[in-house]
Amino acid sequence: MKEIPSTDKGLMGIGTLIIFIAIILVAAVAATVLITTGGSLQQKALITGSQAQEGVSAAVEIITVTASDPTVTSHNVNKWEILSRLAPGSTAVNFNTTVITVDTRSASYSLIYNGSVLDGVLASSTADFVATYAKQGPNQENGYLNRGDVVKIKFNTGQISENQPIRINIIPRVGVITQIQLVTPGTLVDPRVLLWPTSSVV
């Protein structure tokens, strides 16, 4: 049997060691990639779960809807007030990222938040809505509907006549869309009319 020279043995040992170190490095890199990927996926899952929970739980509950027109004689309404609060189990609603849409037979309106105002102050145009805090909860903050708050959401539309169907949507950036459908009374002779939940003079 031919004997392997000691120098060749040394070279074989170094080669084996290099291969072994390379395997360890590859395994370490692979483990790091797996850990990083796993952490990223976990973080994304947590964010998605949080957003999903927020999306499911954020909702506005409408208590009443009233409409008015100070001129009375026009037999139309164009000033609106929605008394609202959080739906049971809901998280806070951010008015700054909430859109309200109003649809009638002849017109559609898309309204964005334009600040909180004192009682008696109305919206300035048909492009925005304002909020008055009729009751402030323990965490009241302007621009938000929090637990315990009761808020008057006020906006304007064009003149809407008698016996007209109307659809109102309150659309938070995340959460549940609140929608109501109502009809103006067949006779509008009073300056202020309760349209939701029933139609009568207030």
Secondary structure as the mmCIF struct_conf table of DSSP 4:
data_model
#
loop_
_struct_conf.conf_type_id
_struct_conf.id
_struct_conf.beg_label_comp_id
_struct_conf.beg_label_asym_id
_struct_conf.beg_label_seq_id
_struct_conf.end_label_comp_id
_struct_conf.end_label_asym_id
_struct_conf.end_label_seq_id
HELX_LH_PP_P HELX_LH_PP_P1 LYS A 2 PRO A 5
HELX_RH_AL_P HELX_RH_AL_P1 SER A 6 SER A 57
STRN STRN1 VAL A 60 SER A 68
TURN_TY1_P TURN_TY1_P1 PRO A 70 THR A 71
TURN_TY1_P TURN_TY1_P2 THR A 73 SER A 74
STRN STRN2 VAL A 77 LEU A 86
HELX_LH_PP_P HELX_LH_PP_P2 ALA A 87 ALA A 87
TURN_TY1_P TURN_TY1_P3 PRO A 88 GLY A 89
HELX_LH_PP_P HELX_LH_PP_P3 SER A 90 ALA A 92
STRN STRN3 VAL A 93 ASN A 94
HELX_RH_3T_P HELX_RH_3T_P1 PHE A 95 THR A 97
STRN STRN4 VAL A 99 ASP A 103
BEND BEND1 ARG A 105 SER A 106
STRN STRN5 SER A 108 SER A 116
TURN_TY1_P TURN_TY1_P4 ASP A 119 GLY A 120
BEND BEND2 SER A 124 ALA A 127
STRN STRN6 ASP A 128 LYS A 135
TURN_TY1_P TURN_TY1_P5 PRO A 138 ASN A 139
TURN_TY1_P TURN_TY1_P6 ASN A 142 GLY A 143
STRN STRN7 TYR A 144 LEU A 145
TURN_TY1_P TURN_TY1_P7 ARG A 147 GLY A 148
STRN STRN8 VAL A 150 ILE A 160
TURN_TY1_P TURN_TY1_P8 GLU A 162 ASN A 163
STRN STRN9 PRO A 165 ILE A 171
BEND BEND3 ARG A 173 GLY A 175
HELX_LH_PP_P HELX_LH_PP_P4 VAL A 176 ILE A 177
STRN STRN10 THR A 178 VAL A 183
BEND BEND4 GLY A 186 GLY A 186
BEND BEND5 ASP A 190 PRO A 191
STRN STRN11 ARG A 192 TRP A 196
BEND BEND6 PRO A 197 THR A 198
STRN STRN12 SER A 200 VAL A 201
#
